[in-house]
Amino acid sequence: MEMCCGGWNVHPNVSQEDKQVLDTALKGWTGAAFEPLAVATQVVNGVNYLFIAKSTTVTLEPKTGLVKIYITASPAGSEPRLVNIETII
């Protein structure tokens, strides 16, 4: 896959490495579980990640939906951290 500096690159699938980034950024997260469905990356001074994921709440009656999860590993070499989770539906 060709990387475009500053532009978003959509990955053809969610790799184990991508899942590890998501797991690291969501470490300690409670309230919902997330299943990544798609991922895009943006190379800047580090890497930004945008995951589209299925969310399932950990409530008595679980609710499912779709969310956008923004993660950054910037500056370069830093550990991935959660920026925002936005509900799609």
PENOR-V744824 format. One record per residue. N is the residue number from 1. RES is the residue in one letter. PHI is phi as a letter, one per 20 degrees, with the letter a starting at -180 (* if undefined). PSI is psi in degrees with one decimal (NA if undefined). OMEGA is omega in degrees with one decimal (999 if undefined). Layout:
<<N/RES/PHI/PSI/OMEGA> <N/RES/PHI/PSI/OMEGA>>
This chain:
<<1/M/*/132.8/179.3> <2/E/e/130.8/179.4> <3/M/e/135.9/177.5> <4/C/d/111.3/-176.7> <5/C/f/122.4/-179.9> <6/G/n/-23.0/178.5> <7/G/e/162.5/178.1> <8/W/e/135.8/176.6> <9/N/d/118.9/178.7> <10/V/e/129.8/179.9> <11/H/e/145.5/179.5> <12/P/f/-22.7/175.6> <13/N/b/168.3/179.0> <14/V/e/113.4/-176.9> <15/S/e/170.3/175.9> <16/Q/f/-37.8/178.3> <17/E/f/-42.4/177.2> <18/D/f/-43.8/179.6> <19/K/f/-35.7/178.4> <20/Q/f/-39.2/176.1> <21/V/f/-46.7/179.3> <22/L/f/-47.3/179.8> <23/D/f/-41.8/179.7> <24/T/f/-45.7/-177.9> <25/A/f/-29.7/-177.1> <26/L/e/7.0/-179.4> <27/K/g/126.6/-179.4> <28/G/n/-4.4/179.7> <29/W/f/135.0/176.4> <30/T/c/160.7/176.8> <31/G/o/-30.0/-179.8> <32/A/b/155.3/173.2> <33/A/d/148.5/-176.6> <34/F/c/134.6/175.3> <35/E/d/109.1/-177.6> <36/P/f/131.9/-179.8> <37/L/d/-31.0/-179.6> <38/A/b/157.1/178.8> <39/V/b/144.8/172.7> <40/A/c/150.7/179.2> <41/T/c/153.3/177.8> <42/Q/c/118.4/-179.9> <43/V/e/119.0/176.2> <44/V/c/-135.0/171.3> <45/N/e/69.6/-169.6> <46/G/p/-151.4/-178.9> <47/V/c/134.6/170.1> <48/N/d/145.2/-179.7> <49/Y/c/142.4/172.3> <50/L/c/112.8/177.7> <51/F/d/139.7/165.2> <52/I/d/125.6/-173.9> <53/A/c/153.0/170.5> <54/K/e/130.1/178.0> <55/S/d/141.4/176.0> <56/T/c/119.5/-179.0> <57/T/f/153.0/178.1> <58/V/d/57.3/179.4> <59/T/d/169.8/-179.1> <60/L/g/-43.6/173.8> <61/E/d/93.6/-175.9> <62/P/g/139.7/175.7> <63/K/d/139.7/179.0> <64/T/d/154.8/178.3> <65/G/a/-172.6/176.8> <66/L/d/141.9/-179.8> <67/V/c/158.8/169.0> <68/K/d/127.8/179.3> <69/I/d/117.8/178.3> <70/Y/e/129.3/-179.1> <71/I/c/145.0/175.1> <72/T/c/143.8/171.3> <73/A/c/65.0/-176.4> <74/S/c/136.2/6.4> <75/P/f/167.1/-177.7> <76/A/g/134.3/177.7> <77/G/n/-6.4/-179.8> <78/S/e/160.8/-180.0> <79/E/f/140.4/179.0> <80/P/g/137.3/177.5> <81/R/c/147.5/-179.0> <82/L/f/133.1/175.9> <83/V/d/-48.4/-174.6> <84/N/a/149.3/170.1> <85/I/c/123.6/-176.1> <86/E/c/128.0/178.7> <87/T/f/132.6/174.1> <88/I/e/-56.6/174.8> <89/I/b/NA/999>>
